[in-house]
Amino acid sequence: MGKISVKTLLQTTPNNQEVHVNGWVKTFRSNRFIALNDGSTLHNIQCVIDFEQFDEALIKSISTGAAIKVTGILVESQGRGQSVEIQVSAIYIHGEADAETYPIQPKKHSFEFLREKAHLRVRTNTFSAVMRLRSALSYAVHTYFQNNGFYYFHAPIITGSDAEGAGEMFRVTTLDAKQPPLTADGQVDYKEDFFGKETNLTVSGQLEAESYAMGLGKVYTFGPTFRAENSNTSRHLAEFWMIEPEMAFYDLNDNMDLAEDFIQWVLKYVLEHCGDDLAFLEKRLLDEEKGKPIAQRSEMALIEKLRFVVDNKFKRVSYTEAIEILKNSKPNKKKKFNYIIEEWGADLQSEHERFLVEKHFKCPVILFDYPADIKAFYMRLNEDGKTVRAMDVLFPGIGEIVGGSQREERLDVLKQKMAELQIDEEELWWYLDLRKFGTAVHSGFGLGFERLVQFTTGMGNIRDVIPFPRTPQNASF
C-alpha cells in the first residue's frame, strides 16, 4: 500500500531508515516536538523538527487538529515514553485546523460536551480507544460464529411484524403526513402506502432468523434495530445493534451453553488483542472513581471485571430460586431496593440482577424458567403451564446483557398464546408455517451489542459507545 501506520512505526526497530507517515497533530511543543497520531493506536509518535530549517508560515500552520504528512529518519528516541521518534526532513500540510475554533484542544472535556461534537470526538484518546474496541468486538463476534458453523443472515430492516409485542416502533411510510389518504370510516388507508400495509423499522431480526435456522441449522444476525421508546437513560438508545443467533435442534440447556461460551470467547479475544486500549480505559475509570464516595466505587477494576467473566463458570439459577433469594435478602428486608420483591411473578430490575451477580453468587449468573406472563409469546411453555423456557445472562455492573429462550415449536400451543395476547395469526402466517412443516426444538438469544461494548470499555453511558447516538429529541449528525 505504500503507507505505514503510527502503530507499525512504534513497533519498528530503528535503522536510520527514511519513513513517511500521515496523521493528525495532537500537540506541538516549543516549535520542535510534534505528537502525531493516525488512529491506529492509542500512542503518538514524536516527530522532532529543527524549526530554523522550515518556513515560518509552515511552522505556524502546524497546530492541534491539523492533518499532516511527515517525512524523516526513524531513530531511537532520546526522550522517555517512546522507543522511536522521527527526525523530520519534510512536512506536508494536508489540512489546517484553526487553533481558535478547533474544539478538541489538548485538555479535559466532559462527555456531554463531546456528544455535541460527535463528529470529532473520536480524535480524543478515550473515544478512539472505545471505537477500536468496538471494532475488535465486532470482528470477534463474526469470527466466533463463523468458526462454529453459523451462517450470517441479514434480517430485514423494514418489517410488518413486532417481534417483541412491545408496540414501540418507528413507522415507515411514504404517505403525505399532512393529507394522508383515508378509508371510508376516516382511518389512514395504508393500502395506498408504498408496501400496501403498515410497516415499521425492525425491533428484532429474531422471527425471520428462526425461519432460516429451520433450513440452515445455525444462523446469526448482527445488525441495526430500532425502538421508539421514550427513555432518556444511560442504558437506552433508539437505534442500536443486535446480535441474534438462532439454532435448530437446540434446547434451553444448549442455548445457555452457547451464550456462555460465546461471551467468554469474545471477551477473551479483546483481552488478548486490545491490551493498550483496555489499560488506558481502566486508568480513566480509576481516576474518575477517585472523586466518588467509596461505597459508589466499583468493586473490581475494568480488566479484573472482564477476567471475572472469562474465568468464572456462569451460575445457573431458576427464576423461582432467585425470587426466594431476593425476598430474603438484606436490601429487600430493609427496603433498600427501589423495587421491593414481594411475590413470585415480579419482573426483575437491574438492581436485583446486580445483587445476584455481585453480592450473592459473586459470578456471572444465568436465570431461567421465567413466569410466562412477563415474557414474549414465542417462548416455549413449560409443563407447569405458568413458566417458559426463557433465560437471561446477568453481568456485574450492568445486570442483564443477554435475553433468550427455547422457542415454542408446538403449533397448537403457539396459536393459543397468540390468541391470548391478541396477536393476529394472519400477520404471522409464515411464522406459524414453521410449526406445520418440519417443526423441531429450536432456541436463540439476543445480545445488545452496545451493552457488550459498554461492559468491555467501562463507559458509564451507552451514548458513548456508538459513533452517533440516536435518542429522544436527538438525531444530530
Secondary structure as the mmCIF struct_conf table of DSSP 4:
data_model
#
loop_
_struct_conf.conf_type_id
_struct_conf.id
_struct_conf.beg_label_comp_id
_struct_conf.beg_label_asym_id
_struct_conf.beg_label_seq_id
_struct_conf.end_label_comp_id
_struct_conf.end_label_asym_id
_struct_conf.end_label_seq_id
HELX_RH_AL_P HELX_RH_AL_P1 VAL A 6 LEU A 10
TURN_TY1_P TURN_TY1_P1 GLN A 11 GLN A 11
BEND BEND1 THR A 12 THR A 12
HELX_LH_PP_P HELX_LH_PP_P1 THR A 13 PRO A 14
BEND BEND2 ASN A 15 ASN A 16
STRN STRN1 GLU A 18 ARG A 29
TURN_TY1_P TURN_TY1_P2 SER A 30 ARG A 32
STRN STRN2 PHE A 33 ASN A 37
BEND BEND3 GLY A 39 HIS A 43
STRN STRN3 ILE A 45 VAL A 48
HELX_RH_3T_P HELX_RH_3T_P1 PHE A 51 GLN A 53
BEND BEND4 PHE A 54 PHE A 54
HELX_RH_AL_P HELX_RH_AL_P2 GLU A 56 LYS A 60
TURN_TY1_P TURN_TY1_P3 SER A 61 SER A 61
TURN_TY1_P TURN_TY1_P4 THR A 64 GLY A 65
STRN STRN4 ALA A 67 GLU A 76
BEND BEND5 GLN A 78 GLY A 81
BEND BEND6 SER A 83 SER A 83
STRN STRN5 VAL A 84 GLY A 95
TURN_TY1_P TURN_TY1_P5 ALA A 99 THR A 101
BEND BEND7 PRO A 103 PRO A 103
BEND BEND8 PRO A 106 LYS A 107
HELX_RH_AL_P HELX_RH_AL_P3 PHE A 111 ARG A 115
TURN_TY1_P TURN_TY1_P6 GLU A 116 LEU A 120
HELX_RH_3T_P HELX_RH_3T_P2 ARG A 121 ARG A 123
BEND BEND9 THR A 124 THR A 124
HELX_RH_AL_P HELX_RH_AL_P4 ASN A 125 ASN A 147
TURN_TY1_P TURN_TY1_P7 ASN A 148 GLY A 149
STRN STRN6 TYR A 151 TYR A 152
BEND BEND10 ILE A 157 ILE A 157
STRN STRN7 ILE A 158 THR A 159
BEND BEND11 GLY A 160 GLY A 160
TURN_TY1_P TURN_TY1_P8 ALA A 163 GLU A 164
BEND BEND12 GLY A 165 GLY A 165
STRN STRN8 ARG A 171 VAL A 172
BEND BEND13 LEU A 175 LEU A 175
BEND BEND14 ALA A 177 GLN A 179
STRN STRN9 LEU A 182 LEU A 182
TURN_TY1_P TURN_TY1_P9 ALA A 184 ASP A 185
BEND BEND15 GLY A 186 GLY A 186
STRN STRN10 VAL A 188 VAL A 188
HELX_RH_3T_P HELX_RH_3T_P3 TYR A 190 GLU A 192
BEND BEND16 ASP A 193 ASP A 193
TURN_TY1_P TURN_TY1_P10 PHE A 194 PHE A 195
BEND BEND17 GLY A 196 LYS A 197
STRN STRN11 THR A 199 LEU A 201
BEND BEND18 VAL A 203 VAL A 203
BEND BEND19 GLY A 205 GLY A 205
HELX_RH_AL_P HELX_RH_AL_P5 GLN A 206 LEU A 216
BEND BEND20 GLY A 217 GLY A 217
STRN STRN12 LYS A 218 PHE A 226
BEND BEND21 THR A 233 THR A 233
TURN_TY1_P TURN_TY1_P11 SER A 234 ARG A 235
BEND BEND22 ALA A 238 ALA A 238
STRN STRN13 GLU A 239 ALA A 248
TURN_TY1_P TURN_TY1_P12 PHE A 249 PHE A 249
HELX_RH_AL_P HELX_RH_AL_P6 LEU A 252 HIS A 273
HELX_RH_AL_P HELX_RH_AL_P7 GLY A 275 GLU A 289
TURN_TY1_P TURN_TY1_P13 LYS A 290 GLY A 291
BEND BEND23 LYS A 292 LYS A 292
HELX_RH_3T_P HELX_RH_3T_P4 ILE A 294 GLN A 296
BEND BEND24 ARG A 297 ARG A 297
BEND BEND25 GLU A 299 MET A 300
HELX_RH_AL_P HELX_RH_AL_P8 LEU A 302 ASP A 311
BEND BEND26 ASN A 312 ASN A 312
HELX_LH_PP_P HELX_LH_PP_P2 LYS A 313 PHE A 314
STRN STRN14 LYS A 315 SER A 318
HELX_RH_AL_P HELX_RH_AL_P9 TYR A 319 LYS A 327
TURN_TY1_P TURN_TY1_P14 ASN A 328 ASN A 328
BEND BEND27 SER A 329 SER A 329
HELX_RH_AL_P HELX_RH_AL_P10 LYS A 330 LYS A 333
TURN_TY1_P TURN_TY1_P15 LYS A 334 LYS A 335
BEND BEND28 PHE A 337 TYR A 339
BEND BEND29 GLU A 343 GLU A 343
TURN_TY1_P TURN_TY1_P16 TRP A 344 GLY A 345
HELX_LH_PP_P HELX_LH_PP_P3 ALA A 346 GLN A 349
HELX_RH_AL_P HELX_RH_AL_P11 SER A 350 ARG A 354
HELX_RH_PI_P HELX_RH_PI_P1 PHE A 355 PHE A 361
BEND BEND30 CYS A 363 CYS A 363
STRN STRN15 VAL A 365 PRO A 371
HELX_RH_3T_P HELX_RH_3T_P5 ALA A 372 ILE A 374
BEND BEND31 LYS A 375 LYS A 375
TURN_TY1_P TURN_TY1_P17 PHE A 377 TYR A 378
STRN STRN16 MET A 379 MET A 379
HELX_LH_PP_P HELX_LH_PP_P4 ARG A 380 ARG A 380
STRN STRN17 LEU A 381 LEU A 381
HELX_LH_PP_P HELX_LH_PP_P5 ASN A 382 ASN A 382
TURN_TY1_P TURN_TY1_P18 GLU A 383 ASP A 384
BEND BEND32 GLY A 385 LYS A 386
STRN STRN18 THR A 387 PHE A 395
TURN_TY1_P TURN_TY1_P19 PRO A 396 ILE A 398
STRN STRN19 GLY A 399 GLN A 406
STRN STRN20 ARG A 407 ARG A 407
HELX_RH_AL_P HELX_RH_AL_P12 LEU A 411 GLU A 420
TURN_TY1_P TURN_TY1_P20 LEU A 421 GLN A 422
TURN_TY1_P TURN_TY1_P21 GLU A 425 LEU A 428
HELX_RH_AL_P HELX_RH_AL_P13 TRP A 429 LYS A 436
BEND BEND33 PHE A 437 GLY A 438
STRN STRN21 HIS A 442 GLY A 448
HELX_RH_AL_P HELX_RH_AL_P14 PHE A 449 THR A 457
TURN_TY1_P TURN_TY1_P22 GLY A 458 GLY A 458
BEND BEND34 GLY A 460 GLY A 460
HELX_RH_3T_P HELX_RH_3T_P6 ILE A 462 ASP A 464
BEND BEND35 VAL A 465 PHE A 468
STRN STRN22 THR A 471 THR A 471
TURN_TY1_P TURN_TY1_P23 PRO A 472 GLN A 473
STRN STRN23 ASN A 474 ASN A 474
#
